[in-house]
Amino acid sequence: MNITLTPTQMAELIDSARAELVAQLITRFAADLQLLTVVQVCGLLNMNQKALESIKADLPRVTIVPGSVIRYRACDVAEFIQRRRD
């Protein structure tokens, strides 16, 4: 059986497959993609922003806008807490 698709049908099929793959990846890696603000991380760690700055080598951060918007991945914060508990 030979199936022939028009360029439009092929583009729609590829777009649909891409959207499904992105949805699956987001679902599977949601914890890695969840970003927390500095205030949220300070609350979770029960420390002020100055103390958080002092541990930046131990806690990776994501710079969204250089110099102004800093976020932390939830999974990195959880790992940091676990390391401190052990």
URPEZI-V751367 format. One record per helix or strand of 3 or more residues. SS is the DSSP state (~ for helix, > for strand). FROM is the first residue (numbers start at 1). LEN is the number of residues. If there is no record, write none. Layout:
BEGIN
SS;FROM;LEN
SS;FROM;LEN
END
This chain:
BEGIN
~;7;22
~;30;4
~;38;8
~;49;6
>;62;4
>;69;5
~;74;12
END
